[in-house]
Amino acid sequence: MENTLVLIKPDAVQKNIIGKIIKMYEENHLKIENMYMRTLDQDILARHYEEHINRDFYSSLVAFMQESPVVVLNISGEDAVSKVRGINGATNPNKSRPGTIRYIYGESVQRNTVHGSATIEDAKRELSIWF
């Protein structure tokens, strides 16, 4: 069993599709271990996106992530990291497989409704930040 982090981003919260997204994880035999909603501050965003701090898109990413609260989930299950990434779809919604969260609800590379940890190591690091 693995645990992974999922963030339901501001665009999804604003569209009132939190339940639809969670349902997709649960229908794929994943379990919500812990969940909460919060508004994000600069500190947690800097820790979460530390590898992007010096990139040109960082300030717009932070501004987007602060538009509204996000839903933070600790999800568990067999191969949870890869399973969540498959359910989420490609970062670019235009390149996502039909039926994935980002294909259905995403608008752009930034406004793509969800974040999921990329690797088991990333999941451990990210879960330690958020939980």
DRENTOR-984367 format. One record per residue: residue number from 1; x, y, z of N, C-alpha, C in turn. Coordinates in Angstrom, 3 decimals. Layout:
{NUM,{X,Y,Z},{X,Y,Z},{X,Y,Z}}
...
***
This chain:
{1,{0.840,-1.187,0.000},{0.000,0.000,0.000},{0.878,1.241,0.000}}
{2,{0.479,2.222,-0.768},{1.183,3.501,-0.844},{0.248,4.620,-0.440}}
{3,{0.848,5.738,-0.068},{0.100,6.971,0.160},{0.629,8.021,-0.797}}
{4,{-0.248,8.898,-1.229},{0.142,9.976,-2.123},{-0.662,11.222,-1.804}}
{5,{-0.120,12.352,-2.232},{-0.791,13.630,-2.025},{-1.573,14.010,-3.268}}
{6,{-2.777,14.515,-3.050},{-3.556,15.138,-4.108},{-3.983,16.510,-3.605}}
{7,{-3.829,17.517,-4.455},{-4.385,18.835,-4.195},{-5.467,19.070,-5.236}}
{8,{-6.666,19.365,-4.779},{-7.724,19.802,-5.694},{-7.589,21.317,-5.747}}
{9,{-7.190,21.804,-6.901},{-6.758,23.183,-7.077},{-7.924,24.181,-7.107}}
{10,{-7.581,25.479,-7.003},{-8.625,26.512,-6.959},{-9.625,26.469,-8.111}}
{11,{-9.180,26.157,-9.323},{-10.127,26.143,-10.441},{-11.209,25.091,-10.237}}
{12,{-10.856,23.947,-9.690},{-11.841,22.891,-9.429},{-12.747,23.263,-8.262}}
{13,{-12.171,23.879,-7.233},{-12.973,24.325,-6.088},{-13.996,25.363,-6.558}}
{14,{-13.561,26.298,-7.387},{-14.455,27.342,-7.893},{-15.569,26.774,-8.772}}
{15,{-15.304,25.668,-9.456},{-16.308,25.029,-10.326},{-17.245,24.096,-9.550}}
{16,{-17.010,23.936,-8.228},{-17.830,23.041,-7.400},{-17.813,21.594,-7.895}}
{17,{-16.609,21.105,-8.212},{-16.490,19.725,-8.696},{-15.635,18.871,-7.759}}
{18,{-15.481,19.290,-6.525},{-14.680,18.546,-5.549},{-15.199,17.115,-5.414}}
{19,{-16.484,16.951,-5.216},{-17.077,15.630,-5.038},{-16.911,14.745,-6.256}}
{20,{-17.032,15.317,-7.452},{-16.861,14.531,-8.678},{-15.442,14.004,-8.794}}
{21,{-14.476,14.830,-8.392},{-13.074,14.419,-8.455},{-12.801,13.321,-7.422}}
{22,{-13.239,13.525,-6.199},{-13.026,12.512,-5.157},{-13.674,11.192,-5.551}}
{23,{-14.842,11.264,-6.142},{-15.542,10.049,-6.578},{-14.692,9.247,-7.568}}
{24,{-13.973,9.921,-8.447},{-13.140,9.211,-9.427},{-12.025,8.429,-8.741}}
{25,{-11.450,8.996,-7.687},{-10.418,8.257,-6.944},{-11.048,7.060,-6.223}}
{26,{-12.155,7.296,-5.557},{-12.797,6.219,-4.788},{-13.296,5.101,-5.695}}
{27,{-13.779,5.429,-6.875},{-14.247,4.402,-7.810},{-13.098,3.544,-8.338}}
{28,{-11.884,4.022,-8.165},{-10.700,3.287,-8.598},{-9.979,2.634,-7.416}}
{29,{-10.752,2.332,-6.379},{-10.278,1.564,-5.222},{-9.183,2.271,-4.423}}
{30,{-9.237,3.591,-4.393},{-8.338,4.376,-3.563},{-9.117,4.880,-2.359}}
{31,{-8.420,5.052,-1.251},{-9.075,5.446,-0.004},{-8.582,6.818,0.428}}
{32,{-9.512,7.659,0.841},{-9.167,8.961,1.388},{-8.803,8.744,2.857}}
{33,{-7.531,8.904,3.190},{-7.063,8.710,4.565},{-7.258,9.964,5.412}}
{34,{-7.079,11.123,4.779},{-7.217,12.395,5.474},{-7.496,13.459,4.424}}
{35,{-8.269,14.480,4.816},{-8.652,15.502,3.857},{-9.021,16.769,4.603}}
{36,{-8.647,17.911,4.050},{-9.064,19.197,4.600},{-9.007,20.256,3.513}}
{37,{-9.642,21.387,3.781},{-9.633,22.516,2.861},{-8.923,23.671,3.547}}
{38,{-8.104,24.393,2.783},{-7.428,25.549,3.355},{-7.044,26.544,2.280}}
{39,{-6.879,27.781,2.714},{-6.311,28.831,1.884},{-4.797,28.744,2.048}}
{40,{-4.073,28.934,0.961},{-2.632,28.733,0.986},{-1.880,30.045,1.181}}
{41,{-0.771,29.946,1.930},{0.101,31.104,2.119},{1.409,30.879,1.365}}
{42,{2.216,31.933,1.299},{3.480,31.877,0.565},{4.404,30.776,1.091}}
{43,{4.404,30.572,2.406},{5.324,29.613,3.017},{5.068,28.188,2.532}}
{44,{3.832,27.748,2.603},{3.556,26.360,2.198},{3.740,26.182,0.697}}
{45,{3.413,27.208,-0.082},{3.617,27.111,-1.526},{5.102,27.055,-1.865}}
{46,{5.932,27.833,-1.154},{7.380,27.802,-1.389},{7.952,26.431,-1.044}}
{47,{7.464,25.818,0.024},{7.953,24.483,0.379},{7.489,23.441,-0.635}}
{48,{6.222,23.524,-1.037},{5.682,22.531,-1.971},{6.317,22.658,-3.360}}
{49,{6.463,23.882,-3.843},{6.971,24.119,-5.200},{8.427,24.589,-5.195}}
{50,{9.225,24.127,-4.224},{10.595,24.615,-4.086},{11.435,24.455,-5.359}}
{51,{11.196,23.425,-6.146},{11.985,23.223,-7.366},{11.625,24.220,-8.465}}
{52,{10.529,24.950,-8.291},{10.084,25.907,-9.309},{10.324,27.372,-8.922}}
{53,{10.850,27.631,-7.739},{10.949,29.007,-7.229},{11.650,29.947,-8.199}}
{54,{12.678,29.518,-8.875},{13.426,30.408,-9.779},{12.934,30.368,-11.220}}
{55,{11.849,29.691,-11.476},{11.324,29.621,-12.845},{10.400,30.809,-13.117}}
{56,{10.280,31.156,-14.371},{9.508,32.349,-14.735},{8.015,32.227,-14.447}}
{57,{7.485,31.035,-14.358},{6.055,30.846,-14.110},{5.699,30.785,-12.626}}
{58,{6.685,30.820,-11.742},{6.426,30.624,-10.306},{5.438,31.644,-9.734}}
{59,{5.614,32.926,-10.036},{4.722,33.933,-9.446},{3.284,33.763,-9.922}}
{60,{3.085,33.407,-11.176},{1.712,33.191,-11.654},{1.127,31.914,-11.048}}
{61,{1.961,30.908,-10.808},{1.517,29.674,-10.158},{1.059,29.972,-8.731}}
{62,{1.850,30.727,-7.986},{1.492,31.088,-6.614},{0.200,31.906,-6.598}}
{63,{0.082,32.868,-7.502},{-1.136,33.683,-7.566},{-2.353,32.809,-7.843}}
{64,{-2.232,31.882,-8.776},{-3.332,30.967,-9.082},{-3.695,30.114,-7.872}}
{65,{-2.704,29.548,-7.209},{-2.966,28.663,-6.071},{-3.549,29.405,-4.872}}
{66,{-3.495,30.739,-4.898},{-4.075,31.530,-3.816},{-5.421,32.154,-4.195}}
{67,{-5.954,31.830,-5.365},{-7.240,32.383,-5.808},{-8.389,31.980,-4.901}}
{68,{-8.349,30.789,-4.384},{-9.395,30.288,-3.493},{-8.785,29.135,-2.700}}
{69,{-9.519,28.611,-1.729},{-8.988,27.456,-0.994},{-8.748,26.270,-1.924}}
{70,{-7.928,25.348,-1.447},{-7.702,24.071,-2.118},{-8.127,22.960,-1.165}}
{71,{-8.360,21.787,-1.716},{-8.641,20.605,-0.905},{-7.387,19.744,-0.935}}
{72,{-6.922,19.371,0.245},{-5.695,18.593,0.408},{-6.087,17.183,0.827}}
{73,{-5.605,16.180,0.082},{-5.963,14.797,0.368},{-4.732,13.920,0.519}}
{74,{-4.784,13.027,1.491},{-3.835,11.927,1.630},{-4.604,10.705,1.162}}
{75,{-4.187,10.148,0.039},{-4.887,9.031,-0.587},{-4.013,7.789,-0.510}}
{76,{-4.620,6.658,-0.171},{-3.863,5.412,-0.087},{-4.469,4.349,-0.987}}
{77,{-3.629,3.370,-1.299},{-4.079,2.235,-2.085},{-2.895,1.547,-2.725}}
{78,{-3.174,0.432,-3.361},{-2.123,-0.280,-4.073},{-1.669,0.562,-5.257}}
{79,{-0.360,0.786,-5.351},{0.212,1.626,-6.420},{-0.476,2.986,-6.504}}
{80,{-0.748,3.587,-5.351},{-1.519,4.834,-5.296},{-0.894,5.955,-6.118}}
{81,{0.420,6.089,-6.089},{1.066,7.189,-6.815},{0.786,7.077,-8.309}}
{82,{1.075,5.930,-8.896},{0.866,5.776,-10.340},{-0.613,5.737,-10.692}}
{83,{-1.420,5.147,-9.830},{-2.856,5.087,-10.099},{-3.460,6.496,-10.124}}
{84,{-3.098,7.331,-9.144},{-3.607,8.710,-9.105},{-3.142,9.468,-10.345}}
{85,{-1.883,9.300,-10.713},{-1.376,10.011,-11.900},{-2.141,9.589,-13.154}}
{86,{-2.492,8.323,-13.249},{-3.281,7.864,-14.387},{-4.685,8.439,-14.390}}
{87,{-5.295,8.511,-13.222},{-6.642,9.080,-13.097},{-6.615,10.579,-13.395}}
{88,{-5.542,11.251,-12.944},{-5.424,12.696,-13.181},{-5.246,13.011,-14.656}}
{89,{-4.432,12.240,-15.357},{-4.117,12.522,-16.753},{-2.904,13.409,-16.880}}
{90,{-2.520,13.682,-18.104},{-1.343,14.510,-18.390},{-1.540,15.924,-17.864}}
{91,{-0.421,16.560,-17.487},{-0.465,17.927,-16.962},{-1.185,18.864,-17.924}}
{92,{-0.936,18.708,-19.212},{-1.626,19.492,-20.233},{-2.945,18.782,-20.568}}
{93,{-4.075,19.390,-20.216},{-5.365,18.736,-20.482},{-5.569,18.344,-21.947}}
{94,{-4.963,19.108,-22.874},{-5.095,18.799,-24.304},{-4.362,17.526,-24.696}}
{95,{-3.470,17.045,-23.810},{-2.716,15.824,-24.088},{-3.159,14.676,-23.186}}
{96,{-4.199,14.892,-22.394},{-4.696,13.872,-21.473},{-5.595,12.875,-22.192}}
{97,{-5.593,11.655,-21.673},{-6.490,10.634,-22.210},{-7.936,10.987,-21.885}}
{98,{-8.858,10.708,-22.767},{-10.275,10.899,-22.452},{-10.647,10.126,-21.183}}
{99,{-11.484,10.747,-20.369},{-11.934,10.121,-19.136},{-11.113,10.494,-17.925}}
{100,{-9.952,11.119,-18.121},{-9.141,11.539,-16.980},{-9.681,12.856,-16.421}}
{101,{-9.313,13.145,-15.184},{-9.790,14.371,-14.535},{-9.396,15.607,-15.336}}
{102,{-8.148,15.665,-15.743},{-7.690,16.861,-16.462},{-8.312,16.966,-17.856}}
{103,{-8.563,15.842,-18.510},{-9.242,15.875,-19.813},{-10.653,16.423,-19.654}}
{104,{-11.347,15.956,-18.631},{-12.741,16.353,-18.427},{-12.856,17.789,-17.929}}
{105,{-12.031,18.169,-16.940},{-12.223,19.440,-16.241},{-11.124,20.474,-16.444}}
{106,{-9.961,20.089,-16.937},{-8.840,21.020,-17.049},{-9.021,22.031,-18.162}}
{107,{-8.431,23.199,-17.966},{-8.493,24.276,-18.958},{-7.139,24.553,-19.604}}
{108,{-6.060,24.383,-18.829},{-4.713,24.706,-19.306},{-3.698,23.947,-18.460}}
{109,{-2.421,24.121,-18.775},{-1.367,23.467,-18.006},{-1.417,23.913,-16.548}}
{110,{-1.723,25.188,-16.306},{-1.805,25.673,-14.930},{-3.161,25.381,-14.303}}
{111,{-4.212,25.656,-15.012},{-5.575,25.453,-14.500},{-6.037,24.045,-14.898}}
{112,{-5.393,23.053,-14.266},{-5.652,21.662,-14.639},{-6.284,20.852,-13.500}}
{113,{-6.897,21.520,-12.575},{-7.777,21.006,-11.515},{-7.127,20.226,-10.378}}
{114,{-6.057,19.459,-10.638},{-5.490,18.621,-9.581},{-3.970,18.563,-9.664}}
{115,{-3.380,18.307,-8.505},{-1.960,17.963,-8.409},{-1.886,16.586,-7.787}}
{116,{-0.998,15.752,-8.296},{-0.711,14.463,-7.682},{0.792,14.268,-7.625}}
{117,{1.288,13.679,-6.569},{2.726,13.436,-6.432},{3.243,12.625,-7.617}}
{118,{4.448,12.989,-8.094},{5.013,12.351,-9.279},{5.654,10.995,-8.993}}
{119,{6.236,10.850,-7.805},{6.947,9.619,-7.458},{6.648,9.268,-6.000}}
{120,{7.040,8.089,-5.592},{6.876,7.684,-4.194},{7.678,8.625,-3.290}}
{121,{8.886,8.987,-3.724},{9.720,9.902,-2.938},{9.064,11.276,-2.823}}
{122,{8.520,11.776,-3.940},{7.814,13.059,-3.909},{6.602,12.984,-2.989}}
{123,{5.900,11.875,-3.029},{4.715,11.715,-2.175},{5.099,11.810,-0.703}}
{124,{6.176,11.153,-0.314},{6.621,11.215,1.082},{6.980,12.637,1.471}}
{125,{7.726,13.329,0.609},{8.130,14.712,0.890},{6.901,15.622,0.966}}
{126,{6.013,15.516,-0.006},{4.837,16.390,-0.051},{3.879,16.105,1.096}}
{127,{3.652,14.842,1.411},{2.764,14.531,2.540},{3.312,15.094,3.847}}
{128,{4.639,15.109,3.987},{5.227,15.667,5.215},{5.023,17.175,5.309}}
{129,{4.878,17.838,4.182},{4.610,19.284,4.177},{3.170,19.561,4.568}}
{130,{2.255,18.798,4.029},{0.826,19.092,4.151},{0.154,18.431,5.363}}
{131,{0.712,17.322,5.881},{0.080,16.599,6.994},{1.026,16.451,8.166}}
***
